[in-house]
């Protein structure tokens, strides 16, 4: 790789993590190579042909600090000073990621427009949710994350952009009191909507010790926790996936993008359908399919 390619790669979180896990062969900085350092003499000379005394002292300091040559030839240490090197951070992170169903690198690849801050904010909450709701196979994870990626603009939004007035008076959602439409509008990475669904979600999440005193129903401010608290935003999406729409894991097991998307979004007649042989389908199926392909690649399914 050229230096320009490495610099370009480092601008993407997923690429940066991959580079951090490379094993590279090059000369150790602890190996004294006089010729290498002498190459800098002309660049650091105060005048052409006149040695830079400060630089000469610095070279002696470097030589004094170099210990490789003292051990070369023993214990398998090569005399050339060239060896295989790894990044300690990249090496240790590979162990940390073994406990995660989706690694940070995979999440960054799927949500490729998400900032580092957003990825760090949601990485553990999403993984905890995958464990809690048995979204624990590559296909289930791929479908779950691809739907979340579509619904949230790749983790950009955790609440419905509209005011929620359209849900006012919707008895099928349990919105029986004035103001319920706005108070209980869609929130979460997969959106919980309506008073009755908020109440059911609250009751379920109270079984988790950390949230045994959870209140997301007494006021709009409390309800907004499903959007503002990343743990709750993720758990609410798991509750939606496994409890409100209990057929989703089975549909994901069958790799059925159509029915996974129907359970998440519903269906309607589309002007530009993704499935030409179906009279109705969920909205934006083209993008949902793109997100699923990206998720499968990140998880090694494709």
Backbone torsions as a table, in degrees:
resi	resn	phi	psi	omega
1	UNK	NA	142.3	175.5
2	UNK	-81.7	163.3	178.4
3	UNK	-62.3	-35.0	179.0
4	UNK	-64.7	-39.7	179.3
5	UNK	-66.2	-39.0	178.5
6	UNK	-65.8	-43.4	178.6
7	UNK	-61.3	-42.1	179.4
8	UNK	-65.1	-40.3	-179.2
9	UNK	-64.6	-35.5	-176.9
10	UNK	-67.6	-13.5	178.2
11	UNK	-77.6	-12.8	178.4
12	UNK	-107.2	125.8	-176.1
13	UNK	-55.1	-41.7	-177.5
14	UNK	-65.4	-44.0	179.9
15	UNK	-64.0	-39.5	-179.5
16	UNK	-61.5	-40.4	179.5
17	UNK	-67.2	-37.6	178.6
18	UNK	-65.0	-43.9	178.5
19	UNK	-61.1	-36.2	179.7
20	UNK	-67.2	-14.6	-179.8
21	UNK	-106.0	6.3	177.7
22	UNK	-69.7	148.0	170.4
23	UNK	-106.4	117.3	-172.8
24	UNK	-120.0	146.6	-179.2
25	UNK	-107.8	116.4	178.9
26	UNK	-158.5	172.4	-176.0
27	UNK	-73.0	132.9	-179.4
28	UNK	-65.6	143.2	175.8
29	UNK	-69.6	-12.7	179.1
30	UNK	-91.7	1.7	178.2
31	UNK	-92.5	125.8	-179.2
32	UNK	-82.5	113.6	178.8
33	UNK	-124.6	91.8	-174.2
34	UNK	-57.5	-40.9	-178.1
35	UNK	-59.8	-38.7	179.4
36	UNK	-61.5	-46.6	-177.9
37	UNK	-71.9	-32.9	178.9
38	UNK	-64.4	-25.2	178.7
39	UNK	-61.2	-21.5	-179.7
40	UNK	-84.5	-10.0	-175.9
41	UNK	-53.2	-51.3	-178.1
42	UNK	-61.9	-34.2	-178.3
43	UNK	-70.8	-30.6	-174.9
44	UNK	-101.6	0.6	-179.9
45	UNK	-65.7	136.1	178.1
46	UNK	-70.5	-35.1	175.7
47	UNK	-137.7	149.4	179.2
48	UNK	-53.8	127.0	177.4
49	UNK	80.7	-2.8	-179.1
50	UNK	-110.3	120.9	-177.3
51	UNK	-61.8	146.8	174.1
52	UNK	-91.2	109.0	-173.9
53	UNK	-62.9	-35.5	178.1
54	UNK	-62.4	-42.3	179.3
55	UNK	-66.1	-37.3	178.3
56	UNK	-63.3	-39.3	176.9
57	UNK	-65.3	-39.8	179.7
58	UNK	-64.3	-39.1	177.8
59	UNK	-62.7	-38.3	177.4
60	UNK	-65.4	-36.7	177.9
61	UNK	-64.2	-43.3	179.2
62	UNK	-61.9	-42.7	179.8
63	UNK	-61.7	-41.0	-179.9
64	UNK	-63.9	-38.3	-179.0
65	UNK	-74.7	-22.1	-176.1
66	UNK	-74.1	126.1	-176.6
67	UNK	-115.9	-9.9	-173.1
68	UNK	-56.8	-45.9	-174.6
69	UNK	-61.8	-27.7	179.9
70	UNK	-69.5	-26.6	-177.1
71	UNK	-106.3	-7.8	-175.8
72	UNK	-55.9	137.4	179.6
73	UNK	90.8	-10.9	178.7
74	UNK	-112.2	148.7	176.0
75	UNK	56.2	29.7	178.2
76	UNK	77.4	9.3	-179.9
77	UNK	-79.9	118.9	-174.5
78	UNK	-68.3	144.0	179.5
79	UNK	-72.2	-19.4	-178.8
80	UNK	-73.5	-17.9	-175.5
81	UNK	81.2	-1.9	-177.8
82	UNK	-95.5	131.4	-177.8
83	UNK	-150.8	169.5	175.2
84	UNK	-80.7	137.1	-177.1
85	UNK	-128.2	148.7	174.7
86	UNK	-131.3	159.1	172.7
87	UNK	-85.1	121.5	179.9
88	UNK	-56.8	-40.0	-179.1
89	UNK	-65.2	-43.4	179.1
90	UNK	-64.6	-38.4	179.7
91	UNK	-64.5	-48.1	-178.2
92	UNK	-67.9	-34.5	-179.2
93	UNK	-65.5	-28.0	179.2
94	UNK	-65.3	-32.2	175.5
95	UNK	-72.8	-41.5	-180.0
96	UNK	-61.1	-38.5	-176.4
97	UNK	-72.5	-13.7	178.9
98	UNK	-63.7	-26.2	-179.0
99	UNK	-83.8	-6.4	-176.4
100	UNK	-101.1	137.1	174.8
101	UNK	-71.6	-32.9	172.9
102	UNK	-128.9	124.2	-177.8
103	UNK	-76.4	165.6	176.8
104	UNK	-63.1	-39.1	179.8
105	UNK	-61.7	-42.6	179.3
106	UNK	-67.0	-42.1	179.2
107	UNK	-63.0	-40.1	178.6
108	UNK	-65.1	-36.1	179.0
109	UNK	-67.7	-41.5	-179.4
110	UNK	-69.5	-50.6	-179.8
111	UNK	-94.9	66.3	-165.7
112	UNK	-75.3	-3.8	173.6
113	UNK	-103.2	-0.5	-178.6
114	UNK	-75.6	143.0	178.6
115	UNK	-75.6	164.1	175.4
116	UNK	-57.6	-39.5	-179.1
117	UNK	-61.0	-44.1	-179.5
118	UNK	-67.9	-42.1	179.2
119	UNK	-61.1	-44.8	179.2
120	UNK	-64.9	-34.9	-178.4
121	UNK	-67.1	-36.3	-173.0
122	UNK	-103.1	-10.9	-173.4
123	UNK	-56.5	-56.2	-178.2
124	UNK	-70.7	-42.6	176.6
125	UNK	-57.1	-39.8	178.7
126	UNK	-66.6	-43.8	179.8
127	UNK	-63.8	-40.5	176.9
128	UNK	-62.5	-37.0	178.5
129	UNK	-67.7	-41.8	178.3
130	UNK	-58.1	-42.0	178.8
131	UNK	-67.1	-45.5	-172.6
132	UNK	-66.0	-30.8	-173.2
133	UNK	-114.7	20.1	175.4
134	UNK	55.9	35.3	171.6
135	UNK	-92.8	72.7	-160.1
136	UNK	-129.0	18.6	172.3
137	UNK	-118.8	158.4	-179.6
138	UNK	-54.3	-41.3	-179.8
139	UNK	-67.6	-43.5	179.2
140	UNK	-62.2	-44.2	-179.0
141	UNK	-64.9	-42.5	-178.9
142	UNK	-61.4	-46.5	-179.3
143	UNK	-67.7	-42.1	179.6
144	UNK	-60.3	-50.8	-176.7
145	UNK	-70.4	-32.8	178.8
146	UNK	-68.5	-38.1	176.6
147	UNK	-67.3	-42.1	176.1
148	UNK	-61.7	-43.8	179.4
149	UNK	-57.6	-41.3	178.3
150	UNK	-70.3	-48.3	-173.5
151	UNK	-67.0	-29.3	-175.3
152	UNK	-105.1	3.6	-174.5
153	UNK	63.9	44.1	-178.8
154	UNK	60.3	53.7	175.5
155	UNK	72.3	14.5	-179.4
156	UNK	-77.9	-36.9	-175.4
157	UNK	-121.3	135.7	176.9
158	UNK	-120.1	9.5	177.0
159	UNK	-143.6	150.7	177.4
160	UNK	-58.7	136.1	-176.4
161	UNK	-74.1	-26.7	179.0
162	UNK	-76.7	168.7	-175.3
163	UNK	-73.4	-25.0	-175.9
164	UNK	97.2	-1.6	-179.5
165	UNK	-59.7	-27.4	-179.0
166	UNK	-64.9	-15.0	-179.6
167	UNK	-96.9	-1.6	-178.5
168	UNK	-60.9	130.1	178.1
169	UNK	79.0	5.9	-179.8
170	UNK	-77.3	95.3	-177.6
171	UNK	-66.2	-25.0	179.3
172	UNK	-68.0	-19.6	176.0
173	UNK	-100.5	2.2	-178.7
174	UNK	80.6	13.7	-178.8
175	UNK	-84.6	82.6	-174.6
176	UNK	-105.3	-8.6	-179.0
177	UNK	-111.5	151.0	-179.7
178	UNK	-58.7	132.3	179.0
179	UNK	90.1	-3.4	-178.2
180	UNK	-62.8	-32.9	-177.9
181	UNK	-57.4	-48.5	-179.1
182	UNK	-76.6	-39.1	-177.9
183	UNK	-62.5	-40.6	-174.1
184	UNK	-113.7	40.5	175.7
185	UNK	-70.8	172.8	-174.5
186	UNK	-62.4	125.0	177.4
187	UNK	-142.5	153.5	-177.3
188	UNK	109.5	167.4	179.2
189	UNK	-68.5	-33.6	160.5
190	UNK	-117.3	125.2	-158.5
191	UNK	-80.7	125.7	168.0
192	UNK	-82.4	128.5	-174.4
193	UNK	-133.8	133.3	174.2
194	UNK	96.8	147.3	-177.1
195	UNK	-54.8	-47.5	-175.1
196	UNK	-64.3	-36.7	178.6
197	UNK	-72.7	-36.3	174.9
198	UNK	-62.7	-44.3	-179.2
199	UNK	-63.2	-42.4	-179.7
200	UNK	-67.7	-39.9	178.4
201	UNK	-64.6	-43.4	178.2
202	UNK	-59.1	-46.5	-178.9
203	UNK	-61.7	-40.0	-179.5
204	UNK	-68.8	-46.8	-175.6
205	UNK	-69.9	-20.0	175.7
206	UNK	-65.2	-15.3	176.5
207	UNK	-73.9	-13.3	176.2
208	UNK	-88.3	125.6	-171.6
209	UNK	-52.9	-43.2	-178.4
210	UNK	-59.1	-27.6	-174.7
211	UNK	-118.3	28.8	-177.8
212	UNK	-65.8	-20.3	177.1
213	UNK	-108.7	23.7	-176.6
214	UNK	-60.1	137.1	174.7
215	UNK	-135.4	108.1	176.1
216	UNK	-122.7	20.1	-175.1
217	UNK	-126.5	-15.2	-172.3
218	UNK	-79.9	-18.5	-179.1
219	UNK	-159.6	165.7	177.1
220	UNK	-62.3	-40.1	-179.5
221	UNK	-60.8	-41.1	177.9
222	UNK	-66.8	-41.8	-179.7
223	UNK	-62.6	-32.0	-178.1
224	UNK	-67.5	-10.1	175.8
225	UNK	-60.6	-28.9	179.6
226	UNK	-65.8	-18.9	177.0
227	UNK	-102.1	-37.4	-171.6
228	UNK	-85.5	-30.1	-178.8
229	UNK	-94.2	112.7	-175.5
230	UNK	-60.3	-32.6	177.6
231	UNK	-63.8	-45.0	-178.7
232	UNK	-72.3	-36.6	178.1
233	UNK	-60.3	-39.6	179.0
234	UNK	-74.0	-46.9	-179.3
235	UNK	-62.2	-37.5	177.9
236	UNK	-62.4	-36.8	178.6
237	UNK	-68.8	-35.7	175.4
238	UNK	-66.4	-40.6	176.8
239	UNK	-61.7	-44.4	177.5
240	UNK	-57.2	-47.5	-174.2
241	UNK	-66.2	-46.8	-170.9
242	UNK	-95.8	-25.8	-174.0
243	UNK	-110.3	-49.1	178.8
244	UNK	-70.9	-37.4	-179.5
245	UNK	-124.7	72.8	-169.5
246	UNK	-67.1	-6.3	177.9
247	UNK	-87.1	-1.9	-172.6
248	UNK	-68.1	-42.8	179.2
249	UNK	-61.1	-41.0	179.6
250	UNK	-64.9	-41.1	178.1
251	UNK	-64.7	-38.1	177.4
252	UNK	-67.1	-38.9	177.7
253	UNK	-59.3	-33.0	178.8
254	UNK	-85.8	0.8	-178.3
255	UNK	54.4	42.6	-175.6
256	UNK	-101.3	89.1	-178.1
257	UNK	-59.4	-37.9	-177.7
258	UNK	-59.6	-53.3	-174.9
259	UNK	-74.6	-32.9	172.7
260	UNK	-56.9	-45.9	-177.6
261	UNK	-69.1	-35.3	177.3
262	UNK	-63.4	-46.0	-179.7
263	UNK	-62.7	-31.5	-179.6
264	UNK	-82.4	-39.9	-167.8
265	UNK	-119.8	-13.8	-171.7
266	UNK	80.2	-166.5	179.8
267	UNK	-149.2	161.8	179.4
268	UNK	-164.1	166.8	175.4
269	UNK	-69.0	135.6	-176.6
270	UNK	-115.4	142.3	177.9
271	UNK	-69.1	-34.1	-178.8
272	UNK	-128.2	77.3	-172.4
273	UNK	-68.3	148.9	174.5
274	UNK	-82.1	-37.0	178.2
275	UNK	-104.2	102.8	-175.8
276	UNK	-66.5	-20.0	-177.4
277	UNK	-95.2	6.7	179.4
278	UNK	-114.5	138.0	-177.8
279	UNK	-76.3	-28.0	179.8
280	UNK	-137.5	152.2	177.4
281	UNK	-159.9	164.3	175.7
282	UNK	-62.3	162.1	179.8
283	UNK	-76.3	156.8	174.4
284	UNK	53.7	41.8	-178.9
285	UNK	-65.4	-28.9	178.2
286	UNK	-59.0	-45.5	-179.0
287	UNK	-72.0	-37.4	177.9
288	UNK	-60.4	-39.9	178.9
289	UNK	-67.1	-39.9	177.4
290	UNK	-62.6	-43.3	179.3
291	UNK	-63.8	-38.7	-180.0
292	UNK	-66.1	-41.5	178.3
293	UNK	-61.5	-41.8	179.1
294	UNK	-64.1	-42.0	179.6
295	UNK	-64.9	-40.9	179.3
296	UNK	-63.7	-39.8	178.2
297	UNK	-64.6	-42.6	-179.0
298	UNK	-63.6	-32.5	-176.8
299	UNK	-96.2	4.3	175.6
300	UNK	78.8	18.7	178.9
301	UNK	-82.2	-35.9	177.7
302	UNK	-97.5	NA	NA
